[in-house]
Amino acid sequence: MYFDADAPAGSRGGEGLVFLALQRPHMLSFTWNAPPELAEVRAHHTHVTVRLEPLANGCTRVYFYEDGFGVGEQWQKRIEYFRHAWAE
């Protein structure tokens, strides 16, 4: 899953990530990494699980779980980066 397919190798986005599980239509799990500018933690992948819950009104509730974080300044920057990117 690349966010910038034309960027140099290592800077395209989700390089090296792995799909871990799929339970259609309710769950998807995969590894995730940090953006290229956070090189210290980019190689350490977290685990993401997305669960979907159909609601009576035709909408869907999305649950997003992520684990496997480390500690330190770059890990905190990674967390803040995605909070902003995904407009929590």
C-alpha positions as CSV (number, residue, x, y, z in Angstrom):
1,M,0.0,0.0,0.0
2,Y,1.9,3.1,-1.3
3,F,0.9,6.7,-0.6
4,D,3.5,8.0,-3.1
5,A,4.3,5.3,-5.7
6,D,6.7,7.7,-7.5
7,A,8.9,8.3,-4.4
8,P,12.2,6.6,-4.0
9,A,12.2,3.1,-2.4
10,G,11.8,3.4,1.3
11,S,9.7,6.6,1.1
12,R,6.6,5.4,-0.7
13,G,4.5,4.8,2.4
14,G,3.4,1.4,3.6
15,E,6.4,-0.6,2.2
16,G,7.0,-3.9,3.8
17,L,3.6,-4.1,5.5
18,V,1.8,-7.4,5.8
19,F,-1.8,-8.4,5.9
20,L,-2.3,-10.6,8.9
21,A,-6.0,-11.6,8.9
22,L,-9.2,-11.0,7.1
23,Q,-12.7,-12.0,8.3
24,R,-15.1,-10.8,5.7
25,P,-17.0,-8.6,6.2
26,H,-16.2,-7.6,9.7
27,M,-12.4,-7.5,10.4
28,L,-9.1,-6.7,8.7
29,S,-5.7,-6.9,10.4
30,F,-2.3,-5.7,9.1
31,T,1.1,-4.4,10.2
32,W,1.8,-0.6,10.1
33,N,4.9,1.6,10.1
34,A,6.0,5.2,10.7
35,P,6.5,7.8,8.0
36,P,9.9,7.9,6.4
37,E,11.0,11.0,8.3
38,L,10.9,9.0,11.5
39,A,13.6,6.5,10.4
40,E,14.5,5.4,14.0
41,V,11.0,3.7,14.4
42,R,10.0,3.1,10.8
43,A,11.4,-0.4,10.7
44,H,9.4,-1.4,13.8
45,H,5.9,-2.3,12.7
46,T,2.8,-2.1,14.9
47,H,-0.3,-4.3,14.5
48,V,-3.6,-2.7,13.4
49,T,-7.0,-4.3,13.6
50,V,-10.1,-2.7,12.0
51,R,-13.5,-4.0,13.0
52,L,-16.7,-3.0,11.3
53,E,-20.1,-3.2,13.0
54,P,-23.2,-2.7,10.9
55,L,-25.8,-0.4,12.5
56,A,-29.6,-0.6,12.1
57,N,-29.7,2.7,10.2
58,G,-27.5,1.5,7.3
59,C,-24.4,3.1,8.8
60,T,-21.3,1.3,10.0
61,R,-19.3,1.8,13.2
62,V,-15.6,1.5,12.7
63,Y,-13.3,0.3,15.6
64,F,-9.6,0.9,15.1
65,Y,-7.1,-0.8,17.4
66,E,-3.3,-0.5,17.2
67,D,-0.7,-2.1,19.4
68,G,3.0,-2.8,19.5
69,F,4.2,0.8,20.2
70,G,7.7,1.4,21.6
71,V,8.7,4.3,23.9
72,G,10.7,7.4,23.3
73,E,10.6,10.7,21.4
74,Q,10.2,9.2,17.9
75,W,7.4,6.9,19.0
76,Q,5.6,9.9,20.4
77,K,6.1,11.8,17.2
78,R,4.7,8.9,15.3
79,I,1.6,8.8,17.4
80,E,1.1,12.5,17.0
81,Y,1.7,12.3,13.2
82,F,-1.1,9.8,12.7
83,R,-3.5,11.6,15.1
84,H,-3.1,14.6,12.9
85,A,-3.1,12.6,9.6
86,W,-6.3,10.7,10.5
87,A,-7.9,13.8,12.2
88,E,-8.8,12.0,15.4
